[in-house]
Amino acid sequence: MRHVLSALVMNQPGVLARISGMLASRGFNIDSLAVGETENPEFSRMTFVVSGDDRVLDQVRKQLEKIVTIVKVLDYSGKEHVERDLMLIKVKTEHGQRTEIKELVEIFRGRIVDVSPGHVMIEISGQEKKIEAFIEAVRPFGILELVRTGRIALLRSSSMSADVSAGAPVEE
């Protein structure tokens, strides 16, 4: 089963290495990983996707919570949440195909962010299946390069935020 985990961590060097090392030592492959500052610069939010059954993943979550620099861990799986990926992709524009590519970009609600004589660079965000569908749609034109972020996610109802005034994370 696929699990989307979110960890609120102290914004310190080495946190990412400790978490990825702990997951690797327990035989988990990280399918996706994204980390960045939160609304409080003292904390970062890590969002990662791993696969495994509920029992084993519960043990991983408990091990994560033992790491001193981790403040809170939530498993978003089975909960109402929004998740997104971001991709930049360079697509060839030969033989007057720029118009066709532009139409695909509009259909997928992307943006052309750079244009050169031989290619366009496109920014697209959305759910993983949307990103994958766009890749397949432009593959016949010729993909020169692409890069994707890891998945990011937030719960719809309650959230895990960092209380700026007290410096301590709170659940709302």
C-alpha positions as a printed NumPy array, in Angstrom:
array([[  0.   ,   0.   ,   0.   ],
       [  1.168,   3.523,  -0.805],
       [  1.583,   5.905,   2.146],
       [  2.03 ,   9.68 ,   2.074],
       [  3.822,  10.749,   5.25 ],
       [  4.361,  14.291,   6.471],
       [  6.93 ,  15.104,   9.117],
       [  7.319,  18.453,  10.822],
       [ 11.028,  18.662,  11.623],
       [ 13.411,  21.172,  13.162],
       [ 15.159,  23.097,  10.402],
       [ 18.654,  21.737,  11.107],
       [ 21.405,  20.128,   9.033],
       [ 21.323,  16.33 ,   8.868],
       [ 17.593,  15.763,   9.426],
       [ 17.046,  14.535,   5.884],
       [ 20.006,  12.144,   6.115],
       [ 18.77 ,  10.679,   9.418],
       [ 15.258,  10.093,   8.098],
       [ 16.28 ,   8.618,   4.759],
       [ 18.881,   6.46 ,   6.512],
       [ 16.322,   5.151,   8.983],
       [ 13.889,   4.273,   6.176],
       [ 16.626,   2.608,   4.113],
       [ 17.825,   0.566,   7.1  ],
       [ 14.318,  -0.874,   7.397],
       [ 14.154,  -1.782,   3.719],
       [ 11.814,   0.99 ,   2.553],
       [ 12.3  ,   2.616,  -0.792],
       [ 11.319,   6.28 ,  -0.809],
       [  9.157,   6.768,  -3.916],
       [  9.059,  10.549,  -3.515],
       [ 10.605,  13.066,  -1.15 ],
       [ 10.203,  16.833,  -0.8  ],
       [ 11.36 ,  19.105,   1.993],
       [ 11.122,  22.831,   2.552],
       [ 10.639,  25.547,   5.138],
       [  7.222,  26.016,   6.703],
       [  5.439,  29.185,   7.76 ],
       [  7.903,  29.216,  10.676],
       [ 11.539,  29.209,   9.457],
       [ 12.576,  27.188,  12.519],
       [ 10.734,  24.179,  11.066],
       [ 10.676,  22.314,   7.773],
       [  8.02 ,  19.98 ,   6.437],
       [  9.069,  16.735,   4.807],
       [  6.604,  14.923,   2.617],
       [  7.538,  11.464,   1.47 ],
       [  5.804,   8.564,  -0.213],
       [  6.672,   4.987,   0.714],
       [  5.055,   1.611,   0.068],
       [  4.372,  -1.084,   2.638],
       [  1.643,  -2.672,   4.739],
       [  0.011,  -0.786,   7.602],
       [  1.638,  -2.796,  10.408],
       [  5.208,  -2.293,   9.195],
       [  4.58 ,   1.349,   8.33 ],
       [  3.23 ,   1.977,  11.831],
       [  6.578,   0.763,  13.196],
       [  8.425,   3.09 ,  10.81 ],
       [  6.279,   6.023,  11.957],
       [  7.049,   5.212,  15.587],
       [ 10.783,   5.023,  14.812],
       [ 10.584,   8.395,  13.03 ],
       [  8.934,   9.955,  16.071],
       [ 11.92 ,   8.85 ,  18.204],
       [ 14.302,  11.018,  16.163],
       [ 14.884,  14.109,  18.311],
       [ 14.689,  16.614,  15.45 ],
       [ 11.285,  15.297,  14.322],
       [  8.422,  17.107,  16.006],
       [  5.399,  15.298,  14.519],
       [  4.701,  12.612,  11.9  ],
       [  1.364,  12.124,  10.164],
       [  0.297,   9.413,   7.708],
       [ -2.042,  11.099,   5.211],
       [ -3.101,   7.781,   3.686],
       [ -6.826,   7.282,   4.051],
       [ -7.306,  10.923,   5.068],
       [ -8.642,  13.752,   2.924],
       [ -5.584,  15.55 ,   1.591],
       [ -4.334,  17.448,  -1.417],
       [ -1.095,  16.362,  -3.046],
       [  0.826,  17.868,  -5.933],
       [  3.963,  17.388,  -8.01 ],
       [  5.748,  20.057, -10.025],
       [  7.577,  19.375, -13.269],
       [  9.72 ,  21.378, -15.669],
       [ 10.068,  19.761, -19.084],
       [ 11.864,  20.772, -22.286],
       [ 10.067,  19.645, -25.439],
       [ 11.402,  19.895, -28.999],
       [  9.558,  22.296, -31.304],
       [ 10.45 ,  21.181, -34.808],
       [  8.439,  21.452, -38.017],
       [  5.937,  24.033, -36.768],
       [  4.735,  21.891, -33.848],
       [  4.835,  24.753, -31.351],
       [  1.097,  25.418, -31.752],
       [  0.221,  21.77 , -31.035],
       [  2.425,  21.765, -27.955],
       [  0.918,  25.063, -26.779],
       [ -2.578,  23.563, -27.085],
       [ -1.532,  20.55 , -24.982],
       [ -0.051,  22.88 , -22.367],
       [ -3.369,  24.755, -22.178],
       [ -5.392,  21.527, -21.938],
       [ -3.233,  20.345, -19.025],
       [ -3.266,  23.824, -17.419],
       [  0.489,  24.204, -17.632],
       [  2.604,  27.218, -18.532],
       [  5.306,  27.792, -21.093],
       [  8.084,  29.429, -19.063],
       [ 10.876,  29.629, -21.658],
       [ 11.09 ,  29.593, -25.435],
       [ 14.084,  28.985, -27.682],
       [ 14.346,  28.282, -31.412],
       [ 14.454,  24.499, -30.907],
       [ 12.374,  23.869, -27.792],
       [  9.965,  25.182, -25.178],
       [ 10.215,  24.738, -21.423],
       [  6.932,  23.937, -19.718],
       [  5.941,  24.107, -16.06 ],
       [  3.113,  21.856, -14.988],
       [  1.806,  20.923, -11.567],
       [ -0.859,  18.558, -10.366],
       [ -1.465,  15.034,  -9.275],
       [  0.993,  12.363, -10.347],
       [ -1.394,  10.869, -12.918],
       [ -1.806,  14.282, -14.592],
       [  1.977,  14.731, -14.801],
       [  2.385,  11.221, -16.23 ],
       [ -0.385,  11.821, -18.787],
       [  1.265,  15.057, -19.93 ],
       [  4.625,  13.317, -20.342],
       [  3.01 ,  10.68 , -22.547],
       [  1.157,  13.346, -24.567],
       [  4.364,  15.253, -25.429],
       [  6.655,  12.234, -25.802],
       [  6.055,  12.033, -29.596],
       [  7.421,  15.597, -29.998],
       [ 10.672,  14.674, -28.255],
       [ 11.492,  15.27 , -24.617],
       [ 14.906,  16.858, -24.218],
       [ 14.968,  17.049, -20.417],
       [ 12.609,  16.854, -17.501],
       [ 12.819,  17.297, -13.759],
       [ 10.178,  16.698, -11.112],
       [  9.842,  17.685,  -7.501],
       [  8.876,  15.2  ,  -4.884],
       [  5.269,  15.08 ,  -3.853],
       [  3.974,  17.71 ,  -1.462],
       [  0.752,  17.302,   0.484],
       [ -1.439,  18.915,   3.135],
       [ -4.479,  17.615,   4.985],
       [ -7.78 ,  19.224,   4.016],
       [ -9.319,  19.425,   7.491],
       [ -6.817,  19.611,  10.318],
       [ -3.285,  20.753,   9.785],
       [  0.105,  20.458,  11.36 ],
       [  1.486,  23.97 ,  11.686],
       [  4.324,  25.63 ,  13.485],
       [  3.118,  28.19 ,  16.012],
       [  5.376,  31.186,  15.371],
       [  4.718,  32.949,  18.67 ],
       [  5.449,  30.004,  20.968],
       [  7.961,  28.302,  18.686],
       [  6.18 ,  24.984,  19.24 ],
       [  4.183,  23.049,  16.668],
       [  0.474,  22.82 ,  17.191],
       [ -2.279,  20.721,  15.694],
       [ -5.334,  22.694,  14.671]])
